[in-house]
């Protein structure tokens, strides 16, 4: 966790009501410089509302937001100039050409000198892969390309903080990979807050993950630590060909009586399947292999459930639901 | 200040990127041209009084058509979020859009400058009322643009924005002709609220500060209302 004084962004008791509905409920967040923070949560959890308040689009119902010790709403304009924001599904001006749009954004963000504009455009074109679309109307671009133009918009002034709201939603796998690689590249130097409901994305790109559900923070930890917590309840899946269920169960139980072995649904006919939970969270796969090796049974599957983050996510968000 | 300029320039250019500008300008010229010249030769008067007298009513339909997209479209497409999270204030956005719409209205009026030139070939045109009329037309357009902008800020549906805008502008245009139905005590007050009487003074070549203040007040009231709506919606 980050200390409040060192935090680049510090959010205290942030709350937002839409009439009577509480979309964000007393959220506390702090983001350290250089950190890539993943804001995770199911649809409608309050991620977008939180980011909209953070970027100055929505006024919070209550709570405090400070960025580099500047306070909202007093210093909102200054804070906006420190941030680059890519809203969900990159809403842009559809009737403009990409080049004209970038010129407009550059001017609004204070890059007036044409030479400086061109220098910045060259960097952004390389980084976001815009070279072939600069003269095209935004309306004719695919979703992935629009997203890239949105990223170029967000990074126009090379801001210290980037806020990306579901940057890969609705993209195909190739486009997702491209956008992720761009985020990782930028993340080497910048502080990034990225919201997503895709867990693998958060796992692949973020240093720290905050899980939000129903407007509340339900988990806030480093990605590695969250994954470890998930692994504590890891399950080994075993599928055997040869024995009947009772014989196999007896043999496995003879290994260590403390093992929690449960029969599972067989994926194919002629297989017996088990889910094994080691009590002390150790890896029991080698023990199982050595034990089975003594018989003439065939191991068809022996694997640890690896989607630890998904599990934590489901636990936290279902409990609340 | 520079932010207002950038937004105004972008919005003004936007009109000409889409066919809207050309359609609106062409329609405006056909409507005003037809109504003006259809009776022009009957009266044998080398002036533009008839042109200016129908301008308020024409503006009350054309200007809401110009302003209806300014906020409603941005809200609908979602680009309003992109715009508001850039380092610009509500005031910059509202004023930028207002100046763009007013400038476009001026551009719409520009081709009609040919009328006094043509008329001057067939008779002596008094330049005073013509110049006053155009100045008044700019004030009138600015006031109606502020009202249209306010209507556009209220909703994300352009058609609703257009109808509200028309209703506001039309009310101020015809209120002078409704005085007959008013109680005598409030006639003077209601008459002051009507835009037509103030505009008529301009088109007679009279520059009265009361008329100028009236139009500037309208702009200020509706721009401030727009600002309040923007704040309220976020």
Interface residues (C-beta under 8 A of the other chain):
Chain A: X52 X55 X56 X57 X58 X59 X77 X78 X80 X81 X83 X85 X87 X89 X90 X91 X92 X93 X94 X95 X96 X104 X105 X107 X108 X109 X110 X112 X150 X153
Chain B: X2 X3 X6 X7 X10 X14 X17 X18 X77 X78 X79 X80 X81 X82 X84 X85 X86 X87 X88 X89 X231 X234
